[in-house]
Amino acid sequence: MNSAEDKKLRSKFVAYILPMGVFLALLALGSVVKNSNGGFWLSAPEYWVFPVQTFVCGGAVWWFRGQYEFQAARRLMFSMVIATIVFLLWISPQAFLHFGQRVEGFNPAVFAVGSPAYWATVILRFARLVLIVPLVEEIFWRGFLLRYLIRENFWEVPFGSFSWLSFVVVTLAFAFGHAMTDWPAALITGGLYNLVAYRTKSLLSCALTHAITNLLLGLWIMQTRQWGFW
């Protein structure tokens, strides 16, 4: 590999991996500093970690935007159907099977309801849920890893190319990146989001599908107050 190819490889790796790496590093930071005896901001670091993730990871995606292949969204109805199926899949244990309610979690009502702090918390939480998470995760899982497992120069692999190795690894890794409680739903979700990549051949369609799922989930959380789904 010559120096030009090596430089391009490094720049592509950084663009596709760094936003996810920063996202996970900030989550890890929250776990490290979490201290029930350290006051509110240390006992519940997610109330500042999540906004920091929103701005920092959003900034990273914007900075590297020229590196991504955001083809026009395609098969919008298909994406909407998959997004709705995934949403129903995640909420079905509580909504339809009478599992225990997941009420412990990121509750914006720790601030006075209706106050500026409350609405800032809600808005930033939705920005992270609907914009940042879909972009960061789809850039990494479908944009990078699904193709890297086919060829090292992954940007040369047409988006949505299929191989059994990449399908299985990405599906499993996507699932195991969630809490153990959510593994069954996350496993099916990973496979369905891969299917969106294969059918639409569009990274933007993958991000849009993920975003619609998360928007529906966020609205449902606000309605049911099941904060454990955040």
Phi, psi and omega in degrees: 000127179280174186296323180295316179294321179296319179295319179295320179299314180296317182294322178292317179301313182298314184297320184273337185256325187302313180303318177293320179299316178294319178303312181291323179297321179291324174298317178297321178300317178300320179293323182292317185275349183301124183211113184297343180258010186257018183086173187301314188289342174259330177286335179225066186294344179299338181287344172244334178295315182298314176298321178298318176302318182301312183284315185290312181290323175298319177296322180295316179298319179295318181299320183263013188305328181290345181274344186267150181258077181274077176298156180305141178298139182229161177049055186299321179296319177300316179298319180294321179295313179298317180300318180291319177300315181296317177302311181296325178300316183290323185268351187301321180302318181275320186283327187238335186253003174063033170290166180299142180292143181258080188265346180271123179167206185285094185256111181296344181285004169296338171260154182304125182301129181092351180283162176304321180296321179297309183290326175297319179296315180296313182297314180292326178295318178290324177299317178294314185293318190262333182253303190288310182300311179300318180293309183298314184289318182289324174301318182282303188291305184272322182287320183258291194295322181299331179264326181298326180286355172263317180205142182300316175282071192298331181293344177274349179275122179305135181299135181090008175292142186254139163212147181296323180299309183293322179299311183292314182297313181294319178300313181293315182296320177300316180295313184289348175282357178253170178298149183304324179303328186262004183304313180301313179295319182293328179295313178293321179300315179302317178295319181291321178293326173297320179299322176300317178299316182292322184280322186265336185056033186220120175297323179297322177296322178297314180296321180294317178301312179299319181294319179295316175306311184292325177296314177300318180295317180298317178295321178294320177299314180296326181285319186264348183061032176266079188294344179291351178272353180300000000 
